[in-house]
Amino acid sequence: MDKVKLALTVLSILIIVVPLACAAYVYRNNMLGLVLPPQIKNVMNDGGSTGIASQPQFQTPQMVGEPQYNAQTGAVTASFNFTNPLPNGISISALSAEILSEGGVSLGKVSLSQPIEIPSGQTSIINIAGNLDQNAVNQYEAQNPGASSINISLANLNVDVAGVSVHMNQINNVGQLQLNG
């Protein structure tokens, strides 16, 4: 009985160790390739074969003009330029964020108007739209009499890029929101 138990124990260990040892042997010159898919490696290598040559330089999207606000409807829109530094196109299928006043008060929410595709190396405009909470705007105006604009930030920014979710806690000073609409 002890011999059977010992044989089964050795067999169990071999079933686990042999495949791991074989995988380590096959990838002995490229251990990173064991856990990193080739598509990700190509992005990191920028198509090269000599290691991590240069990583794509992502730039923060730049606001185009100033956000537009309609005081009668509460609608707010903004546009951003974004350049795709990757060697392949990307798609942005969802984007949502909260608009904060310079004092950190939530004024409303915005989201992506429609999904967009950005070809490799190209710059595209990302349009976002939403509504402001009129009570929050009224409170801001009451606390800042005579203010004609609000310096706004975006908080809890969530973006779905080709199925990958990206979250940023806050982007400060994205623009001036004119209160007179």
Secondary structure by P-SEA (a helix, b strand, c coil): caaaaaaaaaaaaaaccaaaaaaaaaaccccccccccaaaaaaaacccccccccccccccccccccccccccccbbbbbbbbbbcccbbbbbcbbbbbbbcccccccccccccbbbbbcccbbbbbbbbbbccaaaaaaaaaacccccccbbbbcbbbbbcccbbbbbccccccccccccc
